[in-house]
Amino acid sequence: MAHINENFRKLQAGYLFPEIGRRVKAFSEANPNAPIIRLGIGDVTLPLAPAVVAAMHEAVDEMGTAAGFHGYGPENGYDFLLEPIVEHDFRARSVEISTDEVFVSDGSKQDSGNIQEIFGQDCRIAVTDPTYPVYVDTNVMAGRTGEADEQGRFEGIVYLPSTAENDFMPGPPDQTVEIAYLCSPNNPTGAVASRENLEAWVAWARKNDAVIIFDAAYDAFIQDPALPHSIYEIEGARECAIEMRSFSKRAGFTGVRCAYTVVPKELTGSTLSGERVALHDLWSRRHATKFNSVSFVVQRAAAAAYSPEGRKQTAEQVAYYMANAAQLREGLGAAGFKLFGGEHAPYIWMQTPAGLSSWDCFDRLLNDANVVATPGSGFGASGEGYIRISAFNSRENVEEAVVRIRDTFAG
Ligand SMILES: *Cc1c(COP(=O)(O)O)cnc(C)c1O
């Protein structure tokens, strides 16, 4: 008899997005002419930058020649991609990362879900609440938690509430925890970590021999150059942090698939007998065993995002989404809604009006405004009473959505 991994049964029946999809489908079947505007799922909408497309075409043609054909690539990525990563994402901000500390992959969702494999079964996990669900669910699947309570909080995970009082960027926990997942700029709250916040986390991790998993999928959306893009901008982070970056949001690669993870060589974990082991070696072993590199064509596309034209064009895409975010902030703010985020991230975190629950607000917006947003409670118990509005759409749709949301709750 093939026993299943029963940990999977602890997961909440519906992942958030399928449930949203189900409700939107039911609504549009009942109202086939409703002009629905989707500001729900965090997916980009603009087409790929011309420099990226040109590089992909060129790489495909190269693959069709005897001299330019590429089979399996180097496990951690081609130098033509690793070098601009190190140069533009780190050295440009005075951070030294070597190319062999960078592991190119097909997505940060995968990386942030897989990274837990290199840690012991007994490691205690902390997440900010609300959170990107992957961090929690992958630890549930791995058996590091007990059952979920009525609010969806799993026994054995430390949840750090992100609230208006802490600017949606909680500091380190008082409880003993070995691994903490941080995401800045944050999905779903749209908040961004200050240097002081990250300094507190790094000091905590070093003092407690803990590891920070820092997800910087949205770093390109940071508007204030003084804010940290990388956790390695904080002194001492090389000894306590793993960082993840993705081309998905910054260059429209959600359907192309390319990301990377940085594991500094100084970073170690402990065996039960107290021997120190480099996490770099473990992740390298895992990567080599379970992954066969990102396609040559895609890595060429990612490298093109760092060319002068690629940087200019992708920056324009980010600016377009951030202008959408500004429209949402201004339009809804002027109408009296209580809003957070959207200044350094493509998400607005809106307090639900009239004390509605997140799902009741979702239903009101769908039925009356024909706007799809994402219920905050779907990202964690502390997201209750909020709704996430994404800036990934056309300007026209965003402007129309502002009017409809305002009118739905007017009076
Ligand atoms: C979109 C997103 C990612 C990126 O995932 P990919 O698999 O690289 O597309 C990672 N983390 C968070 C929090 C995200 O919202």
The ligand as an SDF file (V2000), in Angstrom:
LIG
                    3D

 15 15  0  0  0  0  0  0  0  0999 V2000
    5.6190   36.7390   -7.4190 C   0  0  0  0  0  0  0  0  0  0  0  0
    6.4120   36.3650   -6.2180 C   0  0  0  0  0  0  0  0  0  0  0  0
    7.5600   35.6130   -6.3240 C   0  0  0  0  0  0  0  0  0  0  0  0
    8.0930   35.2280   -7.6770 C   0  0  0  0  0  0  0  0  0  0  0  0
    7.8600   33.9420   -7.9790 O   0  0  0  0  0  0  0  0  0  0  0  0
    8.3900   33.3230   -9.3390 P   0  0  0  0  0  0  0  0  0  0  0  0
    8.2660   31.8510   -9.0640 O   0  0  0  0  0  0  0  0  0  0  0  0
    9.8220   33.7350   -9.5000 O   0  0  0  0  0  0  0  0  0  0  0  0
    7.5050   33.7900  -10.4430 O   0  0  0  0  0  0  0  0  0  0  0  0
    8.2600   35.2970   -5.1730 C   0  0  0  0  0  0  0  0  0  0  0  0
    7.8590   35.7220   -3.9720 N   0  0  0  0  0  0  0  0  0  0  0  0
    6.7730   36.4720   -3.8380 C   0  0  0  0  0  0  0  0  0  0  0  0
    6.3990   36.9650   -2.5010 C   0  0  0  0  0  0  0  0  0  0  0  0
    5.9980   36.8060   -4.9450 C   0  0  0  0  0  0  0  0  0  0  0  0
    4.9060   37.5390   -4.8010 O   0  0  0  0  0  0  0  0  0  0  0  0
  1  2  1  0
  2  3  1  0
  2 14  2  0
  3  4  1  0
  3 10  2  0
  4  5  1  0
  5  6  1  0
  6  7  2  0
  6  8  1  0
  6  9  1  0
 10 11  1  0
 11 12  2  0
 12 13  1  0
 12 14  1  0
 14 15  1  0
M  END
$$$$
